[in-house]
């Protein structure tokens, strides 16, 4: 089985063009707060040893927290941050601001989110569908903030890092042996879907 974890302001349906099983990460937060570590355990419990896990951006950070709880055949981390070395408090403040925006006017929040220079425009599911998940999405900025993530530096051979050629920030964060996808920015799977399909055959 191949499992896939969407990014912030994402949906399980983002993966419908890939031969994977997308997990609705918002369901983990519908009953209240859950830490990155707790979420990692929950996700690992859904799978079996020998399965493959694909994580994009926020989903990649959650994937990092599953590795202590499951023997994955392969973990594909796409546009993933390994964790801060400093600046945790500043990031918590920044993500609290995003949480408050997510709780407010949804259309304005989406406009602000997609206006970030790091995020190229792509064709995927209508984010208007996520208005019903505003509370969970706001909670994710608080519970799963990069400011709360531990730093990961050592990775087993089963881990494959993927980053877009135009995503300079995350290219600098990725290991030297990361796969660099040409003509792609941060949203690699939706900019160059064939590159991911080749990796998870």
LINFENLIN-V974050 format. One record per residue. RES is the residue in one small letter. BURIAL is 1 if it has 16 or more other C-alpha atoms within 10 Angstrom, else 0. Layout:
RES;BURIAL + RES;BURIAL
//
This chain:
x;0 + x;1 + x;1 + x;1 + x;1 + x;1 + x;1 + x;1 + x;1 + x;1 + x;1 + x;1 + x;1 + x;1 + x;1 + x;0 + x;0 + x;1 + x;0 + x;1 + x;1 + x;1 + x;1 + x;0 + x;1 + x;1 + x;0 + x;1 + x;1 + x;0 + x;0 + x;0 + x;1 + x;1 + x;1 + x;1 + x;1 + x;0 + x;1 + x;1 + x;1 + x;0 + x;1 + x;1 + x;0 + x;0 + x;1 + x;0 + x;0 + x;0 + x;1 + x;1 + x;1 + x;1 + x;1 + x;1 + x;1 + x;1 + x;1 + x;1 + x;1 + x;1 + x;1 + x;1 + x;1 + x;1 + x;1 + x;0 + x;0 + x;1 + x;1 + x;1 + x;1 + x;1 + x;1 + x;1 + x;1 + x;1 + x;1 + x;1 + x;1 + x;1 + x;1 + x;1 + x;0 + x;0 + x;0 + x;1 + x;0 + x;0 + x;1 + x;1 + x;0 + x;1 + x;1 + x;1 + x;0 + x;1 + x;1 + x;1 + x;1 + x;1 + x;1 + x;0 + x;0 + x;1 + x;0 + x;0 + x;1 + x;1 + x;0 + x;0 + x;1 + x;0 + x;0 + x;0 + x;0 + x;0 + x;0 + x;1 + x;0 + x;0 + x;0 + x;0 + x;0 + x;0 + x;0 + x;0 + x;0 + x;1 + x;0 + x;0 + x;1 + x;1 + x;1 + x;1 + x;1 + x;1 + x;1 + x;1 + x;1 + x;1 + x;1 + x;1 + x;1 + x;1 + x;1 + x;1 + x;1 + x;1 + x;0 + x;0 + x;0 + x;0 + x;0 + x;0 + x;0 + x;0 + x;1 + x;1 + x;1 + x;1 + x;1 + x;1 + x;1 + x;1 + x;1 + x;0 + x;0 + x;1 + x;1 + x;0 + x;1 + x;1 + x;1 + x;0 + x;0 + x;1 + x;1 + x;1 + x;1 + x;0 + x;0 + x;1 + x;1 + x;1 + x;1 + x;1 + x;1 + x;1 + x;1 + x;1 + x;0 + x;0 + x;1 + x;1 + x;0 + x;0 + x;0 + x;1 + x;0
//
